[in-house]
């Protein structure tokens, strides 16, 4: 029986045009191919949230910094706990909120609670509808990016 990782790896290889024995992986070429695949297949807008705490939140979430001020900062900064509408993706978009600046695809989002817009890293997001094709597409992209950098 095929495990989830093997199935995912085959799916990612198919997107990128690689087979199991292919050693010809090129980050820039593959990033372009994945971006084009996402452009063609993501159904936007869609609702997303953070897949884990964003870089700026980590010291608060882990308890290294005092909780005072965290809730106030979350009013003007994006939080992994917020829900957003993913409006578009932009391969050249870079922002202070991205963990993998210059490597990740920029996700242009609008926070549902207050309408604020941010550019986040697509690999740091997940579609809230776990049964949707968007959820699988974004997750596959995130796995590929983290493992290919």
N, C-alpha and C positions, 0 to 999 in steps of 0.2 A: 504494500500500500504506500502511496506517495504521501510524504508528510507536508505540512504547510510551507515549510521553508523551501523544499524542493519545488513545489508547485509555484510559489512566488518567484523563485529564481528563474524558472522556465518562462513565466509570464514576462518578467523583466527582460530576459534574453530575447524573447520574441519581439518585444517593443523595439529593442535596440538593434535587432537583426543579428544577434549572436547565437551560436549554438553552444552546447555543453563543452566542446573542445576548443572553443575560440579563445585565443590569447591576445587578440587584436583589440583590446579595450583602450579607447582614447577618451579621456574625460571631456574635453571640449566638444568633440564630435558627438559623443553620447549625450551630453547635456543638451545640445541643439536638437538632436533627434527626440529626446524625451520631452523637451519643451514643445516641439511641433505636435507630438502625440497628445500632450495635454491640451494644447490649443484646439485641436480637432475633436477631442472627446469629452472634456469637462463640460458639464451643463451648468451654465452660470446665469443668474446668481445662485449660490447655494449657501446653506448655513454651515459655518465652521466654528471651531473653538480650538484652544491650544491643546496640543497633544501632551505637553508637560509644561512646567513653569518656564516662563521666559527668562532669559539671562538676567535682566535687571531685578527680577523677583526672587531669584534663588536665595540670596542671603536672608531675605525675610521668611521665605517658606521653610528653609532649613533651620531657622532660629539663630543664625549668626548675627543678625541685626535685630534691634528691638522692633516689636510690632507697631509701635507708635509711628504714625506717619504713613504706614503702608496703605491703609484704606484711602487716605487723602491722595497719595500718588496714583492710585488706581483710577482716580477720576479723570486724570489727564494723560495717563500712560496706558498702553494696552496691557491687559492681563490675560493669562492663560485661562482664567475662569470665565471670561466674557464670551458672549456669543456674537458672531459677526456674520455679515453677508459677504461672501467672496464675490467681488465684482468683476475682477479681471486679474490676469497674470501678466507679468512683464519681466522678461529675462534680464533686462538691463537695469531694472530698478534696484537701488540700494538704499537702505535706511539704517538709522542707528539701532533699530529694534531687531534686526536680523542677526542671528547667531553666526551664520556662514556668509558674511558679506562678500559679494563678488562671486560667490559660487552658487548660492541658492537662487531660485526663481522668486522674484518679488510678488507677493500676494497683496493686491490692493483690496482692502476690506473696509466695511463700514460697521462700526459697533452698533448693535441693535438697540441697546439701552438708551443711547444718547446721540446717535448719528455721526459721531466722530469718525474720521477716516484715518487709516494708518497703512503703511506699507510694512508688511511682516514677511518673514521667510515662509514659503509654502511648505517646506519640510517640517516646520514646527506646528502645523495645523492638522486637524482632522475634520472630516465632514461629520456633522452630528447624526445624520441618517446612516447608521452603520450598514444598512442593507443596500445602500445606493452604489451605483457604479462610481460615483465621485469619491466615495470613501476608499474604495479599492485603488483607484487611480492615484489619489494623493498619498496613500500609505505606501504603495509600490514606489512612487517617486522618492518619498522620504527615506525608505530603506536603501534604495539605489544611491542617493546622494551621500548618506552617512557612510556607507560601505565603499564608496568610490573615491572619496576625497583624498 
